[in-house]
């Protein structure tokens, strides 16, 4: 399946939010500037981000996302 990019909106310094993002069964990662030089994944699926970490598994659905780069955390809330 083809990958697609979703662009984030900064709401506070270092915190980015997206609402109503439709995802399919598969995996996601957070990356910077449409490139893979800086990418964040989650080793251990514990909500803590690591540089170059593992892909994050997701299931079909609509999600709200919060990415906190200051604390290296994220939340995915399925609606």
VOGU-3710 file (C-alpha; in Angstrom, 3 decimals, decimal comma):
1> xxxxxxxxxx> 0,000/0,000/0,000  1,123/3,539/-0,695  2,210/5,841/2,089  0,700/9,276/2,475  1,761/12,335/4,410  -0,355/14,275/6,867  0,880/17,716/7,828  0,783/18,812/11,427  -0,319/22,088/12,920  1,689/23,585/15,768
11> xxxxxxxxxx> -0,525/24,701/18,644  2,129/25,375/21,322  5,896/25,476/21,374  6,938/21,913/20,543  3,375/20,513/20,624  1,559/19,634/17,414  -2,061/18,524/17,046  -4,080/16,911/14,302  -7,755/16,101/14,541  -9,847/13,713/12,496
21> xxxxxxxxxx> -7,002/11,919/10,709  -8,202/8,817/8,855  -5,764/5,904/9,052  -5,806/2,404/7,591  -4,478/-0,777/9,155  -0,710/-0,465/9,042  2,082/1,589/10,562  3,010/5,255/10,953  6,034/7,358/11,909  6,599/11,026/12,529
31> xxxxxxxxxx> 9,185/12,663/10,255  10,554/16,141/9,683  10,432/18,213/6,492  9,072/15,483/4,165  12,321/13,541/4,566  13,566/10,564/6,574  16,728/12,197/7,966  14,820/13,014/11,172  12,118/10,480/12,009  10,519/9,439/15,282
41> xxxxxxxxxx> 9,092/6,029/16,090  8,200/4,141/19,247  10,388/1,287/20,460  8,229/-0,814/22,790  4,889/0,833/21,868  4,889/2,754/25,165  4,034/6,267/23,929  7,643/7,424/24,163  9,324/8,493/20,921  12,838/7,565/19,888
51> xxxxxxxxxx> 14,873/8,910/16,972  14,742/6,277/14,229  12,456/4,168/16,451  10,098/1,411/15,402  7,022/1,998/13,266  3,815/2,634/15,244  1,029/0,120/14,533  -2,440/1,554/13,850  -5,815/0,107/12,940  -8,516/1,461/10,617
61> xxxxxxxxxx> -10,211/4,492/12,063  -10,260/8,222/12,637  -7,767/9,596/15,155  -6,814/12,738/16,994  -3,029/12,999/17,376  -0,801/14,998/19,692  2,958/15,074/19,118  5,057/16,606/21,914  8,615/16,938/20,627  9,792/18,705/23,801
71> xxxxxxxxx> 9,006/15,588/25,877  9,340/12,980/23,085  5,800/11,681/23,555  2,690/11,269/21,437  -0,916/10,208/21,861  -3,267/8,682/19,310  -6,915/8,823/20,322  -9,242/6,733/18,181  -12,675/8,321/17,757
//
